[in-house]
Each structure stands twice: as C-alpha cells, then as structure tokens.
Amino acid sequence: MTAVLDHGADAPLERIVLVDLLDRLLAGGVVIAGDLVISIAGVDLVQVSLRALITTVRDELLPEEDRP
C-alpha cells in the first residue's frame, strides 16, 4: 500500500510505502489531539479530551540493564 506525500506547492509529490510513512512518523513523533462534546438541548453532558504523543523509544533512553 502506498501513500502520496505533498511537500508544498513547488515540490513534486512523493509516493511512499505506508510502512515507510509510519516509520518516519514514529521516528519524529506524532501528537494526536481531539475533543468530543456530547450535548442535548445546548447542555453539555459529556466532554472527552484526548492528547497523545506517540513515538518510538530509543535505546539510548533506556536504562543500561534494559538495552538489548
């Protein structure tokens, strides 16, 4: 499966395998944020906020005894 990366108006589009795209995203880290509000008649009943940072753990950051 491939995806297309758009680097801007002047740069050409780049085709990339989805696994490589995921590898690039995890290497740099990804922040996912979102808010969900359920309300009835203008009254907020439930509010859920999501903030997540997804990234890889590098070997240098692991304690000495946990390194492979």
FENZI-V758061 format. One record per run of one state. SS is the DSSP state (alpha for helix, beta for strand, coil for the rest). FROM is the first residue (numbers start at 0). TO is the last residue. If there is no record, write none. Layout:
ss:SS from:FROM to:TO
ss:SS from:FROM to:TO
//
This chain:
ss:coil from:0 to:0
ss:beta from:1 to:4
ss:coil from:5 to:12
ss:beta from:13 to:16
ss:alpha from:17 to:27
ss:coil from:28 to:28
ss:beta from:29 to:39
ss:coil from:40 to:41
ss:beta from:42 to:53
ss:coil from:54 to:57
ss:alpha from:58 to:60
ss:coil from:61 to:62
ss:alpha from:63 to:65
ss:coil from:66 to:67
//
